[in-house]
Amino acid sequence: MIKLIHGLSEEEKFKVIRPLLGDHILDQYNMPVIHRTSEEQIDFENMIPVGIQNLTTKENNSKKLVLPFNYDKNLLKYWNDPMKYIPRFQSVMAIGTPDYSVYPGMNKNEIQHNVFMSRWLGCLWQSYQCIVLPVISWWGEDTYDICFSGIEKGSIVIISTLGCRENPEIFLNGFNEMKNRISPPLIIVYGNMLDGMTGRFINIKYTEAFNKKKQEYEQLSLFKESNIFERRDVI
């Protein structure tokens, strides 16, 4: 029988308090800090990108990089039932944190809550020995402090360029600020590369929108500063 405390079960209380487990801390913006993952922890040459909605325990997931790009309504289940999916995420090579939306004109409190959900889940998964890569999105300059918080400097990060071609200047300004603040040694880019992006990249392109039943990935490209890259097919 589950013991009730102030009218809440222990599981319900956990969801309300959202404690930080392990050695995670809050940064100056009161955001849970995701520890950086080193390149040696991930076999990038053999990794298989997969959409989070297509991850199943019926397959061998040891080489899979889980990309968490989907509609917020579909990603909220990981926040609402945080312990349920941990065994599934423990089986993969690496997982990105949920990409909860940051929209132009969104209230700053909503932005902070969306970023908090993503960072807290990343910290929770790391507490259970999952290899976690933070996903970062942003909008204007007034979102930088929130959107770039909760990530250890020198972390490998994941970003998306979906929908960014309509506002390339805003995207590139935030991209460069993200690089200055976090100094990622490697950036995983989901979507097409944009002119003006510099750094070391893994570029994962797509052929179908993420609301399709089966998401397909066109190719994976390993970019270096010299812009020399290799290509191979990715399932």
C-alpha positions, 0 to 999 in steps of 0.5 A: 500500500502506498503511504500518503503524505499530505494527501499525496502518494510518494510518486505524486509528491516526487512529481510535485517537488521535482527533486534533483537526484545524484550530484546535480546542482542548480545554476545561477538561473535556478536551472538544473545543470546537465553534466557534459558527455565526452566524445569518447562515450559515444560511437559516432561512427556507428550510431543510428539516429532514431526519433523518440516516438519510434524507440522500442524495447523490442530492438537492439538499441545499443547504437541508437541516438534518440532525437526528441523532436516532436510536438509538445503534446507528445513530449509531455508524457516524459514529464508527466510520467518521468520514471516510466521511460527510464529503462527504455532510455538506459538501453540506447547509446545516447538520448537528447533532452525533450525539445519543448517549444520556445516561440517568439512572443511566448511569455518568459515564464512559459519559456523558463518552464519549458527549458526547466522541464527539459533540463530536469529530465536530462538530469534525472536520466543521467542519475540513472546512468543514461548518456544524455545530450542537451537539446537547445533552442532559442529565439531573441536575445531576451531568451538567451539567459534562460535557453542557454542555462542548465548546461555544463560548459564544454558539452556536446549539444543538439540543435535543430534548424527546422523552420530557421531559414525564415529568420536566419539572422535571429538563428545565427545570432543565437547560435553564435551566442550559444557557442560563446557561452557553452563552447560545445566541442561538437554540435549535432544539427538536425535539419539542413545546415545554414550558411554562417554556421561554424564549428564541428558538426554532425549533420542529420538530415530528414526526409519526412516530418516528425508526425509521420508514423515512421521517421526516416533519416536521409544521411549523416554527415561528419563536418569538421572546421575544414568543411570536409565531410563523410557521408553514409546512409542512416536508417 
